[in-house]
Amino acid sequence: MSDAVKLEMHGAVAVLRLDDPSAMNALSPAIKAGMQTLVPKVESDPRVRAIVLTGTGKAFCAGGDIRSMQDPTGRQAPAVRARMQVTHAWARALLDGDKPVIAAVNGAAVGGGLALALLADIVIASRDAYFMSGYSKLGALPDLGVLQTLPWAIGSLRAKEMIMLNRRYSAEEAVAIGLANRAVPPEKLMEEALAAAKEIADGPAAMMTMSKVMMKRAYEASVEDFFEREAVGQAIAFGSAEFAEGVDAFLGKRKAKFVRE
């Protein structure tokens, strides 16, 4: 397993930390290998109920590792497609997986770093952070799903401006346009992210998972299909021990204690 990504456990919260500050946590082969190993591990661990993504140092993630792109053989179409398929597997696990994901953006989120942040369900940014596309400087196609997740977050017109004009957004600007949920002092970032993750982890797992999945599919489904999925999901929720606990706690005027079934 790569040492470029660290796994930290805080109770039911798994923190995945990109840990190559000398390279601004660029998506090097080592970091990708770490994510390929650790994302499925935490997604499949029944003890984990929420995930936090963050970085070490001054950057969250500075995007692709340009040094690893110098070899012309590695830029040939079959090689690029094969690498992307491996990367897409762990990226989709974060986006589509059962566990709610919080991005604690500690610094620069550029290119693939911007895309990585948008794989999360909640984005909390340090006031020192900034967000930028960066792809137009290289001539690379924006990847890791950002051409879909960015319009979802900030709308089509703003997304096109961000991609095509390569505009840099401060943490406060990111909050204003819907690219981040909130901006916090740098020293409070992990405290805020872990508090939010713990609140999710202490909540009803079935409700959290189905809400995450259905909100993503809200962009894809017809009203009829969406309402049918909602009916099925609600039937599952109503039959769960978590819902029974929630009702009992509400009527008993106490805080619910949810446990994974």
N, C-alpha and C positions, 0 to 999 in steps of 0.2 A: 504494500500500500504506500502511496506517495506521502511524504511528509509535508508537501506543499499545501495540503488542506488538513486542518485539525478538526477533530470532533470533540466537543465539550458537552457533557451532560449536566443539566441543571434540573434535577427531578425528572419530570415528564417532558422537558424541553431539550431538544438537541440543537446545539449551535454548530454550524458548519462555518469555519473561519478560513478564508483564503489567506495563506501565510507565506507570501513571497514578497515582502515589502520592498526589497531592493529592485524588483521589476514592476513595482506598483500593482502587484497581484494580477498581472496580465495572464490571459488564458493560455498558459504554456502547456506543453504535453504533460508536465508533472501535475499541474493543477487539474487539467482535464481527467487525468488518470485518478486523482484523488476523488473528484466528484463522481466519476464512473463507479468507484468502489463504495463511497460513503452514502451517496443519495439513495440507492436501493437498500442499503443497510438500514438507514433510519426510517425509510418509508415502510419497510417490512417489520420493523421492531414494534411489537404491540405495546411496549412501555412508552413509546414516544407518541405524544399527542399534539405537538407543535414543533416547528422548525424555525430557527433563526439563521439567516445568511448574513455574514459580515466579512470584513477584511481587516488585516493587520497593517498598521502604519497610516500613511497619508492618503491612501487610495482604497476605495472599495474594490474596484477592478478597472484597469485602464484599457480593457478590450483585448483584442487578439495579440498574440506574441509575435511581433513582426520578425524577430530574429529567426524564428522557426520556419518562416515562409520564404527564406532566401533560396533554398534548393529548388531549381526548376522542375525536377522530377516530382516533388511534392505538390507542385501546382497543377499537375495534369489532372484532367477532369475525373478519371476513375478514382485517383487517390483522394482528391478533395471530397468527392461524394461519399466515399467510404468513411473518411474521418467525420464528416458531418452526420452520418447516420449514427455513429457511436455517441457523438455529442448530443444529438437530438434525443437519444434514449434517456439520458439523465435529466435533460432539460424538460422533456415532457413528463417525466416522473414528478418533478417539482410542480409543474403547471397543472397536471391532471390528477396528481396523487391525492390520497385521502387526507393527508396531514396539512392543515393550514400553515402557510409559510409567511414569515415576516422578514423583510429585507431591512437590516440596520445599516444604512449607507453612511459609512464613516468618512468618505472623501470622494475623490473623483470617480464618477460612474460614466465611463466613456465607451462607445461602441458596444462590444460584447458585455461590458459592465452595465451599461444602460439596459441592455436586453436581459441580463441576469436579474437586475432589480425588478424588472417587470414580469418575471416569472413568479414573483411573490404575490400574496393576497393583500398584504399591507406593507407600505413603504414608509419607514421612519428615517428621516435624514438628519445628520449632524448639520448644524448651521455652517460648518466648514465645507460641506459637500457641494458638488455641482454635477450637472447632468449634461451630456453632449453626445451627439451621434458619432462624429468622427469618420464615418465610412467614406464620405466624399473626398477626403484627403488621400485615400488609398485607391479608390475605384472599385472597392469590394462591395458586394451586395449586402445590405444589412441582414443579419442572420439571428439565430437563436429565437426566431419567431417575432422579432421586434416590429416587423412590418404589419403584424396583426395586433400584437399586444399594445403597441404605442397608440394607434388610433382608438382602441378600446378605452385607453386611459384618458387621452386628452382631446380626442376628436380628430377627424380627418385633416382639416385645414392646418391645425397646429402641428400635427404629426408630419405633414408634408414640409412645412417650414423648418421643423427641427432636423429632418433628414436631408433636405435639399440645400438649405442655407447653413447647416452645421452650426446653428445658434447654440450658445452656451447658456444654461439656465442655473441660477443660484438655487440654493435649497428653498429660500422663501418664494422665488418665482415658481419653482416646481410645485410647491404647495398650492399656489394661486391658480395654476392651470390644471391641477388634478394629477400631476405626475408623482406626487408624494402626499401622504396623509398629513404629516406634520414635520416641522423642523424643530430640533431641540438643541440645547447647548452640547458641545462635544463631550463634555464630561458626564452628561446624563444619558447619552445615546443608548448604551447597553442596558442601563437601568430601566429605561423606558421600554426598550424592545423586549427585555426579559419579563417585565411586568405585564405587557400585553400578551406575550406568549403564554405566560402562566395563567392569565385569565382565560385564555382559550383552552389551555390544557385542563383547567378545572371545570370547564363547561361540558355540555352533552356532546360526546364524540359523534354520534350518528347525525345529529342536527348540523354540526359544524361541517362534516364531510358532505352531506347531501346539499347543504346550502352552497358550499364552494363549487361542487360539480354543476349544480343547476344554474348558478349565476354565470359560469363560463358558457354553458350551452344556451343561455338566453339569447346570445347573438346568432345562434345557428338555427334554432327551432322555430317552427310556426307556433302560433298561439295555441292551436289545438294540441300539438305534440307537447308543448311546454306544460299545459294544464294537466295532461294525462300523466306526465312524469311527476308533477306536483302531487297528484292524487295518490299515485303509487308510493311516493316518498313519505307522504303524510301517514299513509296506512302503516308503513314500516315504523315510523317514529312513534305513532300512538301505541304500537304493540311492544315497544321497547321498555326495558326496566328503567332506563334513564327518564323516560316520560313519566312513568309511574312515580319515580322519586321526585321529579319536578312538581307534579300535582300535589303529592303528599306534603312536600316542603312548603309549597304556596299556601295550602290550607292550614298547615300547622304553624305558619308565620315564622319559618326558620330558613336558613340558607340551604339550598340543595347541595347534596354531596354526590356528584356524579362519578361513577366508576365504569370502566370498560367492561362490557359483558363478555 
